[in-house]
Amino acid sequence: MNFTEEDSEQFKAKGLTVEKVNLQIDTFKTGLPHAKLKSAATLHHGILAVSNKDKYIKAYENKQNDIAIVKFVPASGAATRMFKFLFQFLKEYNPKTETIASYCNNKKANDVLTFFSNLKKLPFYNEVEKHAKLAFEGYDDLSENNQQVAFVSTMLEHDKLDFGSQPKGLLPFHKYKNQIKTAFEEHVFEATYYASSNKKATLHFTISAHHKDKFDKKLSEVKAKIEKETGVSFKVSFSFQKASTDTLAVTLNNEPFRLEDGSLHFRPSGHGALIENLSTIDADIVFVKNIDNVVVSNYANNVSDYKKMLAGVLLDVQKQAFKFLETLDEGEISEGILLEIAQFLSTKMCVVLDDNFDDFTLNEKISYLSKKLNRPIRICGMVKNEGAPGGGPFWVENEDGNVSLQIVESAQINQNNKAQNYILNNATHFNPVDLVCGFKDYKGNPFNLTEFVDYKTAFITNKTNNGVAIKALELPGLWNGSMANWNTIFVEVPLDTFNPVKTVNDLLKIQHQAQ
């Protein structure tokens, strides 16, 4: 592809090269393979059911003050999708021709009805109402229908509170007796339950650069208060998705898409780009949890117990893996020891060994087992599937014929293939993004996490730009292909540890209601 001098300057400004951009264009042209599911991961077939939870909790607590711990929270998303049905309501509803009740009935808009029926339970009710009275003259004298329209307008319109453009992490999430807390605050508070060491907690949030000042302001408002309340000191840092991970958008004919000013159109490449941010974290254990998955404080103990359990599982398998790696380094290895290591990999770490392993020479076995053991480890909580959209745990075969445990999104699967669709639809568990990671090797050195990415698990998606259809490329998801070559253990956790806020009405669930 021939690019102009201006294009080259654009690449340089982003930290990209012509070669890298051409590879992106080639990916659009050749396409990406679908995931090849072998079977769903189920209890006792890829998903561990822990019967002795307290054992693992104690193992973690016994080591907690001797290790470096970080809580890593992807938090760059705006809250637009939370209010999608309310944006549609504002666009469609005409108070002159129908009541809100009739609109909800005609449109089967149960989400709108639920929202208005529970307004006073929402954590931001008083704030929005206060602003609505300032924005709409005679608000108190309006009919109930018109008040409700004014309320939503105040909440969402750009010249008012503009909730939809705010970072989700800074929206009012929980209402307590004497305060309102954001999701950001709840994550900081929650870290004191399981992600602190020696009365210190370290958290890292990935955010959008243009929200940095808002997060800094909120942190300065709440940090001292939470430290006083919990007796734990906090170190909170932020990072942004790197411009060098942006990907070029193309036309439906796979030609570079240009904006009106002639410049190339680059787009953020999804949360998979955050593998580079994660790589900068210096810790022995890293908890990964999405910004919207928090609970009010009276449910935090239960969530904390299962986080500690997952961490205990990690420490347990990591300890044994490190011992085996040290043994392999020593030389003079017997076939019996190699068999013991192979059984550990197979039974404890869910690694599917090469069919020809028994025919390898002694040196080949040592090299093979070392390579399989010496990888980052992730322990992933999995909840029973109750129809929620998103990824799940599967046994997947890659292009080399190797089978491994992976978290796979439905978009990665060829749903026109009946066999693949059957496996997808009969999966028993769901990925709540509940990870505990160890990415230092047995010598204490950090792995280069980008070396363990399966770049063929990227996504090509259909988008629009000012009404024009385009194609976009997303990097392998952070907990999907970006961790494809990690050692993976799935552990069942209760559904009540998964409490995301995907729509504003989720804030009405009991786990988000303190009063």
C-alpha positions in Angstrom: 0.0 0.0 0.0 1.3 3.4 -1.0 1.0 6.1 1.7 1.6 9.8 1.5 4.1 11.8 3.5 1.3 13.1 5.6 0.3 9.5 6.3 3.8 8.7 7.5 3.8 11.6 9.8 0.5 10.3 11.2 2.0 6.9 11.8 5.0 8.4 13.5 2.9 10.5 15.8 1.1 7.3 16.9 4.2 5.2 17.3 3.2 3.0 14.4 5.2 1.9 11.3 4.2 1.4 7.7 4.9 -2.3 8.1 2.5 -2.6 11.0 -0.3 -0.7 9.2 0.2 -2.9 6.1 -0.1 -6.0 8.3 -3.4 -4.6 9.6 -4.7 -4.1 6.0 -3.5 -7.6 5.1 -5.5 -9.0 8.1 -8.7 -7.3 6.8 -8.1 -8.9 3.3 -7.3 -12.4 4.5 -9.7 -12.5 7.4 -9.3 -14.2 10.7 -10.0 -17.8 11.6 -12.9 -18.7 13.9 -12.1 -20.3 17.2 -12.3 -24.1 16.9 -14.2 -25.4 20.0 -13.5 -28.9 21.0 -16.0 -28.8 23.9 -17.3 -26.6 26.6 -15.3 -26.5 29.9 -17.6 -27.9 32.6 -17.3 -28.9 36.2 -14.5 -31.6 36.6 -13.8 -31.2 32.9 -11.8 -28.0 32.8 -13.5 -26.2 35.7 -12.4 -26.9 39.3 -15.0 -27.2 42.0 -13.3 -26.1 45.2 -14.7 -28.0 48.3 -12.2 -26.7 50.7 -12.5 -22.9 50.2 -11.1 -22.0 53.6 -7.9 -23.9 53.0 -7.1 -21.7 50.0 -8.2 -18.5 51.8 -5.9 -19.3 54.7 -3.0 -20.1 52.3 -3.4 -16.7 50.7 -3.8 -14.8 54.0 -0.7 -16.5 55.4 1.3 -15.1 52.4 -0.5 -11.8 52.0 1.9 -9.6 53.9 5.0 -11.2 52.2 4.1 -10.5 48.6 3.4 -7.5 46.4 -0.3 -7.2 45.4 -2.0 -5.0 42.8 -5.6 -4.6 41.8 -5.9 -3.8 38.1 -9.2 -2.3 36.9 -10.0 -1.6 33.2 -12.1 1.6 33.6 -11.8 3.5 30.3 -15.4 3.1 29.2 -18.0 5.9 29.1 -21.4 5.2 30.5 -23.3 5.6 27.2 -24.6 2.0 27.0 -26.0 2.2 30.5 -28.6 4.6 29.3 -29.2 3.3 25.8 -32.9 2.6 26.4 -33.4 6.1 27.9 -31.7 7.8 25.0 -34.2 5.9 22.8 -37.1 7.0 25.1 -36.1 10.7 24.7 -35.9 10.3 20.9 -39.3 8.5 20.5 -41.6 9.7 23.3 -44.0 12.5 22.7 -45.8 13.7 25.8 -48.4 15.5 23.7 -49.8 12.3 22.2 -49.4 9.6 24.9 -48.6 8.9 28.5 -45.4 7.2 29.5 -47.4 4.1 30.6 -49.0 3.8 27.1 -45.5 4.3 25.5 -44.1 1.5 27.6 -47.1 -0.7 26.7 -47.0 0.0 23.0 -43.2 -0.3 22.7 -43.0 -3.2 25.2 -40.4 -0.9 27.0 -40.3 -2.8 30.3 -36.9 -1.3 31.1 -38.3 2.3 30.9 -41.2 1.3 33.1 -38.8 -0.3 35.7 -36.7 2.8 35.6 -39.5 5.3 36.3 -41.2 3.0 38.9 -38.0 2.9 41.0 -36.6 6.4 40.5 -36.2 7.2 44.2 -34.0 4.1 44.7 -31.4 5.3 42.2 -28.3 6.7 43.8 -28.3 9.9 41.8 -32.1 10.7 42.2 -31.6 13.7 44.5 -28.8 15.2 42.4 -30.7 14.9 39.1 -33.9 16.2 40.6 -32.0 19.2 42.1 -30.6 20.0 38.7 -33.9 19.5 36.9 -35.5 22.1 39.1 -32.9 24.6 38.0 -33.0 23.6 34.3 -36.8 23.5 34.0 -38.8 26.5 35.2 -41.9 25.4 37.1 -40.6 21.8 37.4 -42.7 21.2 40.6 -45.9 22.2 38.7 -45.3 19.9 35.7 -47.4 16.8 35.2 -45.8 13.5 36.4 -45.1 12.6 32.7 -43.4 15.9 31.9 -41.4 15.8 35.2 -40.1 12.3 34.2 -39.1 13.6 30.8 -37.4 16.6 32.3 -35.6 14.2 34.8 -34.2 12.1 32.0 -33.3 15.1 29.9 -31.4 16.6 32.8 -29.6 13.4 33.3 -28.5 12.8 29.7 -28.4 16.0 27.7 -25.0 17.4 26.8 -25.7 20.9 28.2 -26.9 19.4 31.5 -25.5 16.5 33.6 -24.5 14.5 30.5 -24.3 11.2 32.3 -23.9 9.2 29.1 -20.5 10.9 28.3 -19.1 10.4 31.8 -16.7 7.6 32.7 -18.8 4.8 34.2 -16.4 4.6 37.1 -17.3 8.2 38.2 -21.1 7.9 38.1 -23.0 7.7 41.4 -23.3 3.9 41.9 -24.3 3.3 45.5 -26.4 5.3 48.0 -25.5 5.0 51.7 -27.1 6.7 54.7 -24.8 9.7 54.6 -23.0 9.5 51.3 -23.1 8.5 47.6 -20.2 6.4 46.3 -18.9 5.9 42.7 -17.7 2.6 41.3 -14.2 4.0 41.5 -14.5 4.6 45.2 -16.0 1.2 45.8 -13.0 -0.5 44.1 -10.6 1.4 46.3 -12.6 0.5 49.4 -13.0 -3.2 48.2 -9.2 -3.5 47.8 -8.8 -3.3 51.6 -10.7 -6.6 51.9 -8.4 -8.8 49.8 -5.8 -6.8 47.8 -3.8 -5.1 50.5 -0.5 -6.1 52.1 0.9 -4.7 55.3 -2.0 -2.2 55.6 -1.1 -0.9 52.1 -3.2 -1.3 48.9 -2.0 -0.6 45.4 -4.5 -0.1 42.6 -4.1 0.7 38.9 -6.9 1.9 36.7 -6.8 2.1 32.9 -8.8 5.2 31.9 -9.3 7.6 28.9 -6.7 10.4 28.9 -9.4 13.1 28.8 -11.0 11.7 32.0 -7.7 11.9 34.0 -8.4 15.2 35.7 -11.8 13.9 36.9 -10.3 10.7 38.4 -7.6 12.8 40.1 -10.2 15.1 41.6 -12.3 12.2 42.9 -9.2 10.5 44.3 -8.2 13.6 46.2 -11.7 13.9 47.6 -12.0 10.4 48.9 -8.5 9.0 49.6 -7.9 10.4 53.1 -11.5 9.5 54.1 -11.2 5.9 53.0 -7.7 5.6 54.6 -9.0 6.9 57.9 -12.1 4.6 57.8 -10.1 1.4 56.9 -6.7 2.0 58.4 -5.1 1.1 55.0 -3.0 3.5 52.9 -3.5 3.6 49.2 -1.3 4.0 46.1 -3.5 4.6 43.1 -2.1 5.0 39.6 -3.6 5.5 36.1 -2.6 4.7 32.6 -4.1 5.1 29.1 -4.5 2.8 26.1 -1.4 3.5 24.0 -1.9 5.2 20.7 0.5 2.7 19.1 -2.2 0.0 19.7 -4.8 1.9 17.6 -5.8 0.1 14.4 -6.6 1.5 10.9 -10.2 1.5 9.8 -10.9 0.4 6.2 -13.8 0.6 3.7 -15.9 -2.5 2.9 -13.4 -3.0 0.0 -10.5 -3.1 2.5 -9.1 0.2 1.4 -7.8 2.6 4.1 -10.7 4.8 5.3 -10.0 8.5 5.3 -11.8 11.3 7.1 -13.1 14.5 5.4 -9.7 16.2 6.0 -7.9 13.4 4.2 -6.3 11.9 7.2 -6.5 8.2 7.9 -9.0 7.0 10.5 -7.5 5.1 13.4 -9.6 3.6 16.1 -8.9 2.2 19.6 -8.3 -1.5 19.3 -10.4 -2.8 22.3 -9.4 -3.9 25.8 -6.9 -6.3 24.3 -4.6 -3.3 23.9 -4.4 -3.2 27.7 -2.0 -6.2 27.8 0.8 -3.6 27.4 -0.6 -1.7 30.4 -0.8 -4.9 32.4 2.8 -5.7 31.5 4.0 -2.6 33.4 2.6 -3.8 36.7 5.3 -5.0 39.1 3.6 -7.4 41.5 3.5 -11.0 42.6 -0.2 -11.3 42.4 -2.5 -9.1 40.3 -6.3 -9.1 40.7 -8.2 -8.1 37.5 -11.8 -6.9 37.8 -14.0 -4.6 35.6 -14.9 -1.2 36.8 -18.7 -1.9 36.9 -18.5 -5.1 38.9 -18.7 -3.9 42.5 -21.2 -4.3 45.4 -22.3 -2.2 48.3 -20.2 -2.8 51.4 -22.5 -5.2 53.2 -21.8 -7.8 50.4 -18.1 -7.1 50.1 -17.1 -9.8 52.6 -18.6 -12.6 50.5 -16.9 -11.3 47.3 -13.6 -11.0 49.2 -13.6 -14.6 50.3 -13.8 -15.9 46.8 -11.1 -13.5 45.6 -8.8 -14.8 48.4 -9.8 -18.4 47.4 -8.7 -17.8 43.8 -5.5 -16.2 45.0 -4.9 -19.2 47.2 -5.3 -21.6 44.2 -2.8 -19.5 42.3 -0.2 -19.6 45.1 -0.7 -23.4 45.5 -0.1 -24.3 41.8 2.6 -21.6 41.4 4.6 -23.0 44.3 4.6 -26.5 42.8 5.3 -25.2 39.3 8.3 -23.2 40.6 9.7 -26.3 42.4 9.5 -28.4 39.3 11.2 -25.7 37.2 14.1 -25.5 39.7 14.4 -29.3 39.5 14.5 -29.2 35.7 17.3 -26.6 35.9 19.4 -28.9 38.1 19.9 -31.7 35.4 20.2 -35.4 36.2 16.4 -35.7 35.8 14.9 -39.2 35.9 12.0 -40.4 33.9 10.0 -40.8 37.1 10.4 -37.1 37.9 9.4 -36.1 34.3 6.3 -38.3 34.6 5.4 -36.6 37.9 5.8 -33.1 36.2 3.7 -34.3 33.3 0.9 -35.5 35.6 1.0 -32.2 37.5 0.6 -30.2 34.3 -2.2 -32.5 33.1 -4.2 -32.8 36.3 -3.5 -29.6 38.2 -2.9 -27.1 35.4 -5.2 -28.5 32.8 -2.5 -28.6 30.2 -3.1 -31.0 27.3 0.2 -32.7 26.5 1.5 -33.5 23.0 0.2 -36.9 21.9 3.7 -37.9 21.1 5.2 -36.9 24.5 5.9 -40.5 25.5 8.1 -40.9 22.4 10.2 -37.8 23.1 13.8 -38.2 24.1 14.8 -37.3 27.7 16.2 -33.9 26.6 13.1 -33.2 24.5 10.9 -34.0 27.4 12.8 -31.7 29.7 12.7 -28.8 27.2 9.0 -29.4 26.4 7.9 -29.5 30.1 10.0 -26.5 31.0 8.3 -24.5 28.2 4.9 -25.6 29.3 5.5 -24.8 33.0 7.4 -21.5 32.6 4.5 -19.3 31.6 2.2 -16.7 33.2 -0.6 -18.2 35.2 -4.2 -17.0 35.5 -6.9 -18.3 37.8 -10.3 -17.4 36.4 -13.5 -17.5 38.4 -16.4 -18.9 36.4 -20.1 -18.6 37.2 -23.0 -20.7 36.1 -24.5 -19.5 32.8 -27.9 -18.0 33.2 -28.2 -16.5 29.7 -26.0 -13.5 30.1 -24.2 -12.3 26.9 -20.4 -12.6 26.7 -17.6 -15.0 26.8 -17.3 -18.4 28.3 -14.8 -21.2 29.1 -14.0 -23.7 26.4 -11.5 -26.3 25.3 -10.2 -24.9 22.0 -7.9 -26.3 19.3 -5.5 -23.9 17.7 -4.1 -24.0 14.1 -1.2 -26.2 15.3 -3.6 -28.8 16.7 -2.8 -27.9 20.4 -5.8 -28.0 22.7 -6.1 -25.6 25.7 -8.5 -23.9 28.0 -9.6 -20.5 26.6 -12.1 -17.8 27.3 -14.0 -17.4 24.0 -16.4 -14.7 22.9 -19.4 -15.7 20.8 -18.1 -13.3 18.0 -15.1 -15.6 17.7 -17.3 -18.7 16.9 -18.7 -19.7 13.5 -22.3 -19.9 14.5 -23.3 -21.1 11.0 -21.5 -24.3 11.9 -24.1 -26.5 13.7 -21.5 -28.5 15.7 -19.8 -25.3 17.0 -23.1 -23.6 17.7 -24.2 -26.6 19.7 -21.1 -26.5 21.9 -21.6 -22.7 22.4 -25.3 -23.0 23.3 -24.7 -25.9 25.7 -22.0 -24.2 27.7 -22.6 -24.4 31.4 -20.5 -21.4 32.6 -19.9 -17.8 31.9 -16.9 -15.5 32.2 -17.4 -12.8 34.8 -13.9 -11.3 34.3 -12.7 -12.4 37.8 -9.0 -13.1 37.4 -6.0 -13.6 39.7 -2.8 -13.5 37.8 0.8 -14.3 38.4 3.2 -13.2 35.7 6.6 -13.5 37.3 8.7 -16.6 36.5 10.3 -18.9 39.0 13.4 -16.7 39.3 11.3 -13.6 40.1 11.6 -12.0 36.7 8.5 -10.6 34.9 7.4 -12.2 31.7 7.0 -10.2 28.6 3.2 -10.6 28.3 3.1 -9.6 24.7 5.0 -12.8 23.8 2.0 -14.9 25.0 -0.6 -13.3 22.8 -2.3 -15.3 20.0 -2.7 -12.5 17.4 -4.9 -14.7 15.2 -7.7 -14.3 17.8 -8.3 -10.7 16.9 -11.7 -9.4 15.8 -13.0 -7.7 12.6 -16.1 -5.7 13.4 -18.5 -3.7 11.3 -18.9 0.0 12.4 -20.0 3.3 10.9 -18.4 6.7 10.7 -20.9 9.6 10.0 -23.2 7.0 8.5 -20.6 5.4 6.3 -20.0 1.6 6.8 -16.5 0.7 7.7 -14.6 -2.2 9.1 -12.5 -2.1 12.3 -9.9 -4.4 13.8 -9.8 -5.2 17.5 -6.9 -6.8 19.1 -7.3 -10.2 20.9 -9.3 -9.4 24.1 -7.3 -8.9 27.3 -8.7 -12.2 28.9 -9.2 -13.9 25.5 -6.4 -14.2 22.9 -4.1 -11.8 24.8 -3.8 -14.5 27.5 -4.1 -17.4 25.1 -0.7 -18.9 25.9 -0.9 -18.5 29.6 -1.4 -21.5 31.9 -5.1 -21.3 32.8 -7.2 -22.8 35.6 -10.9 -22.2 35.7 -12.6 -22.3 39.2 -16.3 -22.2 39.8 -17.4 -19.2 41.9 -21.0 -18.3 43.0 -23.1 -16.1 40.7 -23.5 -13.6 43.5 -19.9 -12.6 43.1 -20.8 -11.2 39.7 -22.7 -7.9 39.9 -22.0 -5.8 36.8 -23.9 -2.7 35.9 -24.6 -3.0 32.2 -27.8 -0.8 32.3 -28.8 1.8 34.8 -31.5 -0.6 36.1 -28.9 -3.0 37.3 -28.3 -0.4 40.1 -31.7 -1.5 41.5 -30.5 -5.0 42.3 -30.0 -5.9 45.9 -26.2 -6.0 45.7 -26.2 -2.3 44.7 -28.8 -1.2 47.3 -27.3 -0.3 50.7 -30.6 0.9 52.2 
